[in-house]
Amino acid sequence: VRAQSLSRVLKELKISELIDTKKGRIEILNKDMIMKELW
């Protein structure tokens, strides 16, 4: 995955409230929905 693509995916997941980012760390808020979205 290119860095630009990864950044875009992370941004979309954050907007959808499936992840949260704090101080450079990624917290998964809804693992089941992420699995459905990505696979």
C-alpha distance matrix in Angstrom:
0.0 3.8 6.4 8.3 6.4 6.3 9.8 10.8 10.1 12.0 14.7 15.3 15.7 18.0 20.0 20.5 21.8 19.6 18.6 20.4 19.6 22.4 22.8 19.2 19.0 17.4 20.0 19.4 22.2 21.9 19.9 21.4 20.4 16.8 16.9 18.6 16.3 13.0 14.7
3.8 0.0 3.8 5.4 5.2 6.2 8.6 9.9 10.6 12.3 14.3 15.5 16.6 18.4 20.1 21.2 22.6 21.0 19.6 20.9 19.7 22.3 22.3 18.7 19.3 18.2 21.2 21.0 23.8 23.9 22.4 24.1 22.8 19.1 19.8 21.4 18.7 15.7 17.9
6.4 3.8 0.0 3.8 5.4 5.0 6.1 8.6 9.9 10.5 12.2 14.3 15.3 16.4 18.3 19.9 20.9 19.7 17.8 18.5 16.8 19.1 18.9 15.4 16.4 15.7 19.0 19.4 22.2 22.9 21.8 24.0 22.6 19.0 20.2 22.1 19.2 16.7 19.3
8.3 5.4 3.8 0.0 3.8 5.5 5.1 6.3 8.8 10.0 10.6 12.5 14.4 15.4 16.6 18.6 20.0 19.3 17.8 18.6 17.2 19.8 19.9 16.7 18.0 16.9 20.0 20.3 22.6 23.1 22.5 24.4 22.5 19.1 20.7 22.0 18.7 16.6 19.6
6.4 5.2 5.4 3.8 0.0 3.8 5.4 5.1 6.2 8.6 9.9 10.7 12.4 14.2 15.4 16.6 18.4 17.3 16.4 17.9 17.2 20.3 21.0 17.8 18.2 16.5 19.1 18.6 20.8 20.8 19.9 21.4 19.4 16.1 17.4 18.5 15.2 13.0 15.9
6.3 6.2 5.0 5.5 3.8 0.0 3.8 5.4 5.1 6.1 8.5 9.9 10.6 12.2 14.2 15.3 16.5 14.9 13.5 14.9 14.1 17.1 17.8 14.5 14.7 12.9 15.6 15.4 17.9 18.2 17.2 19.2 17.6 14.0 15.5 17.2 14.3 12.0 15.1
9.8 8.6 6.1 5.1 5.4 3.8 0.0 3.8 5.5 5.2 6.1 8.7 10.0 10.5 12.3 14.3 15.3 14.6 12.8 13.4 12.2 15.1 15.8 12.8 13.6 12.2 15.1 15.5 17.7 18.5 18.3 20.6 18.6 15.4 17.6 19.1 15.9 14.4 17.8
10.8 9.9 8.6 6.3 5.1 5.4 3.8 0.0 3.8 5.5 5.1 6.3 8.7 9.9 10.6 12.4 14.3 13.9 13.1 14.2 13.9 17.2 18.4 15.8 16.3 14.3 16.6 16.3 17.8 18.2 18.2 19.9 17.4 14.5 16.8 17.6 14.0 13.0 16.5
10.1 10.6 9.9 8.8 6.2 5.1 5.5 3.8 0.0 3.8 5.4 5.2 6.2 8.6 9.9 10.6 12.4 11.1 10.7 12.8 13.1 16.7 18.4 15.8 15.4 12.7 14.4 13.5 15.1 14.9 14.6 16.2 13.9 10.7 13.0 13.9 10.5 9.4 13.0
12.0 12.3 10.5 10.0 8.6 6.1 5.2 5.5 3.8 0.0 3.8 5.5 5.1 6.1 8.6 9.8 10.4 9.4 7.9 9.3 9.3 12.9 14.7 12.2 11.8 9.1 11.1 10.9 12.7 13.4 13.5 15.8 13.8 10.8 13.5 15.1 12.2 11.3 15.0
14.7 14.3 12.2 10.6 9.9 8.5 6.1 5.1 5.4 3.8 0.0 3.8 5.5 5.1 6.2 8.6 9.8 10.1 9.1 9.7 9.9 13.3 15.2 13.4 13.6 11.3 13.0 13.0 14.0 14.9 15.8 17.9 15.3 12.9 16.1 16.9 13.7 13.7 17.4
15.3 15.5 14.3 12.5 10.7 9.9 8.7 6.3 5.2 5.5 3.8 0.0 3.8 5.4 5.1 6.2 8.6 8.8 9.3 11.0 12.3 15.9 18.4 16.6 16.2 13.3 14.2 13.2 13.5 13.6 14.5 15.9 12.8 10.8 14.0 14.2 10.7 11.4 15.1
15.7 16.6 15.3 14.4 12.4 10.6 10.0 8.7 6.2 5.1 5.5 3.8 0.0 3.8 5.5 5.1 6.2 5.3 5.8 8.4 10.4 14.1 16.9 15.3 14.0 10.7 11.0 9.5 9.8 9.9 10.9 12.6 9.9 7.8 11.3 12.1 9.2 10.0 13.7
18.0 18.4 16.4 15.4 14.2 12.2 10.5 9.9 8.6 6.1 5.1 5.4 3.8 0.0 3.8 5.3 4.9 5.9 5.0 5.8 7.8 11.3 14.3 13.3 12.4 9.6 9.8 9.5 9.5 10.8 12.6 14.8 12.4 10.8 14.5 15.4 12.8 13.8 17.4
20.0 20.1 18.3 16.6 15.4 14.2 12.3 10.6 9.9 8.6 6.2 5.1 5.5 3.8 0.0 3.8 5.3 7.7 8.3 9.0 11.1 14.3 17.3 16.6 16.0 13.3 13.4 12.8 12.0 12.7 15.0 16.4 13.4 12.5 16.2 16.2 13.4 15.0 18.6
20.5 21.2 19.9 18.6 16.6 15.3 14.3 12.4 10.6 9.8 8.6 6.2 5.1 5.3 3.8 0.0 3.8 5.5 7.8 9.8 12.7 16.1 19.3 18.6 17.3 14.0 13.3 11.7 10.2 10.0 12.4 13.3 10.0 9.8 13.5 13.1 10.7 12.9 16.2
21.8 22.6 20.9 20.0 18.4 16.5 15.3 14.3 12.4 10.4 9.8 8.6 6.2 4.9 5.3 3.8 0.0 3.8 5.5 6.9 10.3 13.4 16.9 16.6 15.0 11.9 10.5 9.2 7.2 8.1 11.1 12.7 10.2 10.2 13.9 14.3 12.6 14.6 17.8
19.6 21.0 19.7 19.3 17.3 14.9 14.6 13.9 11.1 9.4 10.1 8.8 5.3 5.9 7.7 5.5 3.8 0.0 3.8 7.1 10.4 13.7 17.1 16.2 14.0 10.4 8.8 6.4 5.1 5.1 7.5 9.3 7.3 6.7 10.4 11.4 10.0 11.7 14.7
18.6 19.6 17.8 17.8 16.4 13.5 12.8 13.1 10.7 7.9 9.1 9.3 5.8 5.0 8.3 7.8 5.5 3.8 0.0 3.8 6.8 10.1 13.4 12.4 10.2 6.7 5.5 4.6 5.0 7.1 8.7 11.6 10.3 8.7 12.2 14.0 12.5 13.2 16.4
20.4 20.9 18.5 18.6 17.9 14.9 13.4 14.2 12.8 9.3 9.7 11.0 8.4 5.8 9.0 9.8 6.9 7.1 3.8 0.0 3.8 6.7 10.3 10.1 8.3 5.8 5.1 6.6 6.9 10.1 11.9 15.1 14.0 12.5 15.9 17.8 16.2 16.8 20.0
19.6 19.7 16.8 17.2 17.2 14.1 12.2 13.9 13.1 9.3 9.9 12.3 10.4 7.8 11.1 12.7 10.3 10.4 6.8 3.8 0.0 3.8 6.8 6.4 5.5 4.6 6.1 8.9 10.3 13.4 14.7 18.0 17.1 15.0 18.2 20.4 18.6 18.5 21.9
22.4 22.3 19.1 19.8 20.3 17.1 15.1 17.2 16.7 12.9 13.3 15.9 14.1 11.3 14.3 16.1 13.4 13.7 10.1 6.7 3.8 0.0 3.8 5.5 5.3 6.6 7.8 11.3 12.6 16.1 17.4 21.0 20.4 18.5 21.5 23.9 22.3 22.1 25.4
22.8 22.3 18.9 19.9 21.0 17.8 15.8 18.4 18.4 14.7 15.2 18.4 16.9 14.3 17.3 19.3 16.9 17.1 13.4 10.3 6.8 3.8 0.0 3.8 5.6 8.6 10.6 14.3 16.0 19.5 20.4 24.0 23.6 21.3 24.1 26.7 25.0 24.4 27.6
19.2 18.7 15.4 16.7 17.8 14.5 12.8 15.8 15.8 12.2 13.4 16.6 15.3 13.3 16.6 18.6 16.6 16.2 12.4 10.1 6.4 5.5 3.8 0.0 3.8 6.8 9.9 13.2 15.7 18.6 19.0 22.6 22.1 19.4 22.0 24.7 22.9 21.9 25.0
19.0 19.3 16.4 18.0 18.2 14.7 13.6 16.3 15.4 11.8 13.6 16.2 14.0 12.4 16.0 17.3 15.0 14.0 10.2 8.3 5.5 5.3 5.6 3.8 0.0 3.8 6.5 9.9 12.6 15.6 15.7 19.5 19.4 16.9 19.3 22.2 20.9 19.9 22.8
17.4 18.2 15.7 16.9 16.5 12.9 12.2 14.3 12.7 9.1 11.3 13.3 10.7 9.6 13.3 14.0 11.9 10.4 6.7 5.8 4.6 6.6 8.6 6.8 3.8 0.0 3.8 6.5 9.4 12.1 12.2 15.9 15.7 13.1 15.7 18.5 17.2 16.5 19.4
20.0 21.2 19.0 20.0 19.1 15.6 15.1 16.6 14.4 11.1 13.0 14.2 11.0 9.8 13.4 13.3 10.5 8.8 5.5 5.1 6.1 7.8 10.6 9.9 6.5 3.8 0.0 3.8 6.2 9.3 9.9 13.6 13.8 12.1 14.6 17.4 16.6 16.5 19.2
19.4 21.0 19.4 20.3 18.6 15.4 15.5 16.3 13.5 10.9 13.0 13.2 9.5 9.5 12.8 11.7 9.2 6.4 4.6 6.6 8.9 11.3 14.3 13.2 9.9 6.5 3.8 0.0 3.8 5.8 6.2 9.8 10.2 8.6 11.1 13.8 13.5 13.6 16.1
22.2 23.8 22.2 22.6 20.8 17.9 17.7 17.8 15.1 12.7 14.0 13.5 9.8 9.5 12.0 10.2 7.2 5.1 5.0 6.9 10.3 12.6 16.0 15.7 12.6 9.4 6.2 3.8 0.0 3.8 6.4 9.2 9.2 9.0 11.9 13.7 13.6 14.8 17.2
21.9 23.9 22.9 23.1 20.8 18.2 18.5 18.2 14.9 13.4 14.9 13.6 9.9 10.8 12.7 10.0 8.1 5.1 7.1 10.1 13.4 16.1 19.5 18.6 15.6 12.1 9.3 5.8 3.8 0.0 3.8 5.6 5.6 6.4 8.9 10.4 10.8 12.5 14.4
19.9 22.4 21.8 22.5 19.9 17.2 18.3 18.2 14.6 13.5 15.8 14.5 10.9 12.6 15.0 12.4 11.1 7.5 8.7 11.9 14.7 17.4 20.4 19.0 15.7 12.2 9.9 6.2 6.4 3.8 0.0 3.8 5.6 5.1 6.2 8.8 9.9 10.6 12.0
21.4 24.1 24.0 24.4 21.4 19.2 20.6 19.9 16.2 15.8 17.9 15.9 12.6 14.8 16.4 13.3 12.7 9.3 11.6 15.1 18.0 21.0 24.0 22.6 19.5 15.9 13.6 9.8 9.2 5.6 3.8 0.0 3.8 5.5 5.2 6.4 8.8 10.2 10.7
20.4 22.8 22.6 22.5 19.4 17.6 18.6 17.4 13.9 13.8 15.3 12.8 9.9 12.4 13.4 10.0 10.2 7.3 10.3 14.0 17.1 20.4 23.6 22.1 19.4 15.7 13.8 10.2 9.2 5.6 5.6 3.8 0.0 3.8 5.4 5.1 6.1 8.6 10.0
16.8 19.1 19.0 19.1 16.1 14.0 15.4 14.5 10.7 10.8 12.9 10.8 7.8 10.8 12.5 9.8 10.2 6.7 8.7 12.5 15.0 18.5 21.3 19.4 16.9 13.1 12.1 8.6 9.0 6.4 5.1 5.5 3.8 0.0 3.8 5.4 5.0 6.0 8.3
16.9 19.8 20.2 20.7 17.4 15.5 17.6 16.8 13.0 13.5 16.1 14.0 11.3 14.5 16.2 13.5 13.9 10.4 12.2 15.9 18.2 21.5 24.1 22.0 19.3 15.7 14.6 11.1 11.9 8.9 6.2 5.2 5.4 3.8 0.0 3.8 5.5 5.4 5.8
18.6 21.4 22.1 22.0 18.5 17.2 19.1 17.6 13.9 15.1 16.9 14.2 12.1 15.4 16.2 13.1 14.3 11.4 14.0 17.8 20.4 23.9 26.7 24.7 22.2 18.5 17.4 13.8 13.7 10.4 8.8 6.4 5.1 5.4 3.8 0.0 3.8 5.7 5.6
16.3 18.7 19.2 18.7 15.2 14.3 15.9 14.0 10.5 12.2 13.7 10.7 9.2 12.8 13.4 10.7 12.6 10.0 12.5 16.2 18.6 22.3 25.0 22.9 20.9 17.2 16.6 13.5 13.6 10.8 9.9 8.8 6.1 5.0 5.5 3.8 0.0 3.8 5.9
13.0 15.7 16.7 16.6 13.0 12.0 14.4 13.0 9.4 11.3 13.7 11.4 10.0 13.8 15.0 12.9 14.6 11.7 13.2 16.8 18.5 22.1 24.4 21.9 19.9 16.5 16.5 13.6 14.8 12.5 10.6 10.2 8.6 6.0 5.4 5.7 3.8 0.0 3.8
14.7 17.9 19.3 19.6 15.9 15.1 17.8 16.5 13.0 15.0 17.4 15.1 13.7 17.4 18.6 16.2 17.8 14.7 16.4 20.0 21.9 25.4 27.6 25.0 22.8 19.4 19.2 16.1 17.2 14.4 12.0 10.7 10.0 8.3 5.8 5.6 5.9 3.8 0.0
